[in-house]
């Protein structure tokens, strides 16, 4: 098919079929998609068949377990995500011309920054942009990538993420990984801790669902036969509570510990290893237009990360001076 002819066919998709296609993709079932859309299954089937006829290839594999996108269907899905986000862009551009400062922004972040950092950041955003409709969720790095690629969230924030080609990093900050322990622990007064120093204590390790697992693995591997692991978990909250209860030592950056350090419950001592660093990145979907509210949020995130990065550096310098 010639490019001009294919472009005309794609333009015809910018109608009701977008809604129908997305419903089948989301629910994996003609019957359930029809029920959600309040249309008959036959009408929905005809619409999908018409799309496939226009494009000249199947969009879904009809499997016993449901409707699954084909390779062509995946391409069309990415196109439709762009169309839908462009529709939001158009609405927000019109609103901006009318002097409105609203809009909806979806943010998905790893659990480790969902506390003090993001609470202060989003609270500031609501003051600066009072009409903004914010939607925030926590998720694993894989869930964040899927949500950004699928257009179900606007901004993703994760540690040490290997970004796929369809994502773009718009901000990054580097933070040292350290040992988390009760504030009265024998190691708490040190300026840094070697991995060997931790081998006399029980450990709480990050599971593979956390990017921290990949950061820690090279440092832990030489000592595997000497590790006394009490728990592996993907929950930062559970990790911190277990450490506070005296169950063992853990490893993470200071970002998830601001509240507990501030009230004197936990201490964070950097690991004496140049590999003990993690990147906190901020991501959007590649090649999408950024609405004004999202651009402002990115500016706020960059500034917050810069401040946190500087605070981490100053904290390390103070520890060295004290030592």
Secondary structure, 3 states (H helix, E strand, C coil): CCHHHHHHHHHCCCCHHHHHHHHHHHHCCHHHHHHHHCCCHHHHHHHHHHHHHHHCCCCEEEECCEEEECHHHHHHHHHHHHHHHHHHHHHHHHHHHCCCCCEEEEEEECHHHCCHHHHHHHHHHHHHCCCEEEEEEECCHHHHHHHHHCCCCCEEEEECCCCCCCEEEEEEEEEECEEEEECCCCCCCCCCECHHHHCCCEEEEECCCCCHHHHHHHHHHCCHHHCEEEEEECCHHHHHHHHHCCCCEEEECHHHHHHHHHCCCEEEEEECCCCCEEEEEEEEECCCCCCHHHHHHHHHHHHHHHHHHHHHHHHHHHHHHHC
